[in-house]
């Protein structure tokens, strides 16, 4: 698998070969050739950082290895008073378990909602405390403190210590990999990105999700979006009409959700 370590090795070997040909063999390699490994390294690294499925910096659970027609719903960025209760009502009515990757700062004042998530059979995952735009620029120690602050609020509200972790925006880097390892988290991604945060058309959103449906899929949604709450009943029915079962993410991935 092409990952950060492999790309670093390839780039280093390429530079050493160029230096050997230039300095030892006296081939007179042009200075511009030294930029070739960099031109390959940078886009591959950026792609790996932005695509959690690539496993470039850390291996995340993004789908279940199964041929069984089973999928899991996951919701990011809550809890939020506007739409989380509505989504929980729908899930309760349809008897569908889900995973909620919560932001710590959104737990404050919404402890009742967090308890309801757990009491109704759903999983609570860590989505950092701040979900700050520059979270990925932090040192690994500061990342870990941020993640642990979310844990502390969840423990205070529910007695549960989340083990499943989803990075903000699905972005990964070496610092995050170190923080995840130090905190003994289990990174969880997705393989169906709904893009519900920017969606405007309900039909198009449903089509985008359904056309990607496959056994073992992890579907990324947000319990902070009105359009998500609006299409959720149709989505559940459409998934079931295709013969799929909606399973809780920890059971589908066969992992432990809490420490």
C-alpha positions in Angstrom: 0.0 0.0 0.0 1.2 3.5 -0.9 1.6 5.3 2.4 3.7 8.1 3.9 6.6 5.8 4.8 6.8 4.4 1.3 6.5 7.8 -0.4 9.3 9.2 1.8 11.5 6.2 0.9 10.8 6.6 -2.8 11.5 10.4 -2.7 14.7 9.9 -0.7 16.0 7.1 -3.0 15.2 9.3 -6.0 17.2 12.2 -4.6 20.2 9.9 -3.7 20.2 8.5 -7.3 20.2 12.1 -8.7 23.1 13.0 -6.4 25.0 9.9 -7.4 24.6 10.6 -11.1 25.4 14.2 -10.7 28.3 14.2 -8.2 29.8 10.7 -8.5 29.2 9.9 -12.1 29.6 13.5 -13.2 26.6 13.4 -15.6 25.9 17.0 -15.0 22.3 16.6 -13.8 20.4 19.9 -14.2 19.3 21.5 -10.9 15.6 21.3 -12.1 15.7 17.5 -12.0 16.0 17.7 -8.2 12.5 19.2 -8.2 10.9 16.1 -9.8 10.8 14.0 -6.6 9.2 17.0 -4.9 6.6 17.4 -7.6 5.6 13.7 -7.1 5.9 13.8 -3.3 3.7 16.9 -2.6 0.5 16.0 -4.5 0.6 12.4 -3.3 1.1 13.5 0.3 -1.7 16.1 0.0 -4.0 13.5 -1.4 -3.1 11.1 1.3 -3.7 13.7 4.0 -7.1 14.7 2.7 -8.4 11.2 1.9 -8.8 9.2 5.1 -9.6 6.1 3.1 -6.0 6.1 1.7 -4.5 5.0 5.1 -1.6 7.3 4.1 -0.7 8.5 7.6 -2.8 6.1 9.7 -5.0 3.2 9.1 -8.7 4.0 9.7 -11.7 1.7 9.6 -13.6 3.1 6.6 -15.7 0.0 5.8 -16.4 -3.5 6.8 -14.7 -6.4 5.0 -17.9 -8.2 4.1 -20.1 -9.4 1.3 -23.2 -9.2 3.5 -25.6 -6.4 2.6 -25.1 -4.4 5.7 -24.2 -0.7 6.1 -23.8 1.8 9.0 -25.0 5.4 9.4 -22.7 7.9 11.1 -23.4 11.5 12.1 -20.7 14.1 12.7 -20.5 17.5 14.5 -23.4 17.3 17.0 -25.0 17.3 19.4 -27.0 20.3 18.3 -30.5 21.3 19.6 -31.8 22.2 16.1 -31.6 18.9 14.3 -30.1 16.2 16.6 -33.4 15.6 18.4 -35.2 15.3 15.1 -32.7 12.8 13.7 -32.9 10.8 17.0 -36.7 10.7 16.6 -36.5 9.3 13.1 -33.9 6.7 14.1 -36.0 5.7 17.1 -39.1 5.4 14.9 -37.3 3.4 12.3 -35.4 1.3 14.8 -32.0 2.2 13.3 -28.8 2.3 15.4 -26.2 4.9 14.4 -22.9 6.4 15.5 -22.6 10.1 16.5 -19.1 11.5 16.4 -19.6 14.5 18.7 -17.6 17.7 19.1 -16.8 18.4 22.7 -17.7 22.1 22.7 -21.1 21.2 21.5 -21.7 18.9 24.4 -21.7 21.8 26.9 -25.3 22.7 27.4 -26.4 19.6 25.4 -25.5 16.9 28.0 -29.1 15.7 27.9 -28.9 15.1 24.2 -25.7 13.2 24.6 -27.3 11.0 27.2 -30.2 10.4 24.9 -27.9 9.3 22.1 -26.5 6.6 24.3 -29.8 5.6 26.0 -31.4 5.1 22.6 -28.8 2.6 21.6 -26.4 4.7 19.5 -22.6 5.0 19.8 -20.8 8.1 20.9 -17.5 8.8 19.1 -14.8 11.4 19.6 -14.7 14.2 17.0 -12.3 16.4 19.0 -13.3 19.1 21.4 -12.7 22.2 19.2 -13.1 20.9 15.6 -10.9 24.0 14.9 -10.1 24.7 11.3 -6.4 24.7 12.2 -6.6 21.6 14.3 -4.3 19.8 11.9 -1.6 22.4 12.5 -1.3 21.6 16.1 1.5 19.6 17.7 0.6 16.0 18.6 0.5 16.7 22.3 -1.9 19.6 21.8 -4.1 17.4 19.5 -4.2 14.8 22.2 -5.3 17.3 24.9 -8.0 18.5 22.6 -9.3 15.0 22.1 -9.1 14.1 25.7 -11.1 17.2 26.6 -14.0 15.8 24.6 -13.5 12.5 26.4 -13.7 14.1 29.8 -17.0 15.9 28.9 -18.5 12.6 27.6 -17.4 10.7 30.8 -18.9 13.4 33.0 -22.2 13.3 31.1 -22.6 9.6 30.5 -19.8 7.7 32.3 -18.6 6.5 28.8 -15.1 6.9 27.5 -15.1 7.0 23.7 -12.6 4.8 21.9 -13.7 5.5 18.3 -12.2 8.7 16.9 -12.9 10.6 13.7 -10.6 13.4 12.7 -12.1 16.8 11.6 -12.7 16.9 7.9 -11.1 13.4 7.7 -7.7 15.1 7.4 -4.7 13.1 8.8 -1.0 13.8 9.2 2.0 12.4 11.2 1.1 14.5 14.3 -2.4 13.1 14.4 -1.2 9.6 13.9 1.0 10.0 17.0 -1.9 11.5 19.0 -4.2 8.7 18.0 -1.6 6.1 19.1 -0.8 7.9 22.4 -4.5 8.1 23.2 -5.2 4.5 22.2 -8.0 5.6 19.9 -9.4 3.6 17.1 -9.7 5.9 14.0 -12.9 5.6 12.0 -13.5 7.1 8.6 -16.1 6.4 5.9 -16.4 5.3 2.3 -19.6 7.2 1.4 -19.3 10.9 1.8 -22.7 12.4 1.4 -21.6 16.0 1.2 -24.8 16.9 3.0 -23.2 20.0 4.5 -23.2 21.6 1.1 -26.1 19.8 -0.5 -29.1 21.9 -1.7 -31.2 19.4 -3.5 -32.8 16.4 -1.6 -33.1 14.2 -4.6 -29.5 14.7 -5.6 -28.3 14.0 -2.1 -30.2 10.8 -1.9 -28.9 9.7 -5.4 -25.3 10.5 -4.4 -25.5 8.2 -1.4 -27.5 5.4 -3.0 -25.3 5.1 -6.1 -22.3 4.5 -3.8 -24.1 1.9 -1.6 -22.2 -1.4 -1.2 -21.8 -4.1 1.5 -20.0 -2.9 4.6 -20.3 0.8 3.7 -19.9 3.5 6.3 -22.1 6.5 5.4 -21.0 10.0 6.6 -23.8 12.4 7.5 -24.2 15.4 9.8 -26.8 15.9 12.5 -26.3 19.6 12.1 -28.0 19.9 8.7 -31.7 20.4 8.0 -31.5 18.6 4.6 -30.1 15.5 6.4 -33.0 15.4 8.8 -35.4 15.9 5.9 -34.1 13.1 3.7 -33.3 10.6 6.5 -36.6 8.7 6.4 -36.4 8.3 2.6 -32.7 7.3 2.9 -33.5 4.5 5.4 -36.4 3.2 3.3 -34.3 3.3 0.1 -31.5 1.4 1.8 -33.9 -1.3 3.1 -35.6 -1.5 -0.3 -32.2 -2.5 -1.8 -32.1 -5.4 0.7 -29.6 -3.9 3.1 -29.6 -4.0 6.9 -28.6 -1.0 8.9 -26.2 -2.0 11.7 -24.5 -0.1 14.4 -20.9 0.8 13.3 -19.1 -1.0 16.2 -21.0 -4.2 15.5 -20.5 -4.0 11.7 -16.7 -3.3 12.1 -16.5 -5.8 15.0 -14.7 -3.3 17.3 -15.1 -2.1 20.8 -16.6 1.4 21.0 -15.6 2.4 24.6 -12.5 2.1 26.7 
